Amino acid sequence: MTAPLTPASRYALSNAPHSSVETLKAVVLAMPMARTLGLRFVHAEPGRVEVEIPVSEAFSFRPGQLQATAVFAVADFAAVAAAGSVLPPGWTNATVDTTLKIVAPAQGACLRARGRVVDAGRLLTVCAADVWAVDAAGQERLCATLLATARNVDLGATRPPRG
């Protein structure tokens, strides 16, 4: 069940530029980790992202069952990409905190993660993702859930030198 959006979240979602979703996809898919995992976007709109990765033996701890790191990665990509989908042009984000709960084995043909914005703020965005193990017949089984916080960064802002 998705939590109701706050007024600030509704404002951020309604004012997010839709062209930023295409930019977001390009940025995510340019990341070496995303390419290594075989990540692909299934759906993306402001505030919601769905991605998949294949179940690969390279990321398994036993045949056909993914290790927790791959489960975390697909969940993190989905949640934080959803958070990024509501940012204005010239902004990016990065994960600063997460909690992953694994509830079933990550086995099947692929993992499908559905990310969503829980609350979008100026500095931080709370986001979440549910990860589904999908079998060859397309049947889904919940295998993990993630709650994350993403730090929003204005790429145009100048920072004083550290020192």
Secondary structure, DSSP 8 states (H G I E B T S, - for coil): ------HHHHHHHHTS-THHHHHHHHHHHTSHHHHHHT-EEEEEETTEEEEEEE--GGGEEETTEE-HHHHHHHHHHHHHHHHHTTS-TTEEEEEEEEEEEE-S--BSSEEEEEEEEEEE-SSEEEEEEEEEEE-TT--EEEEEEEEEEEEEEETT-------
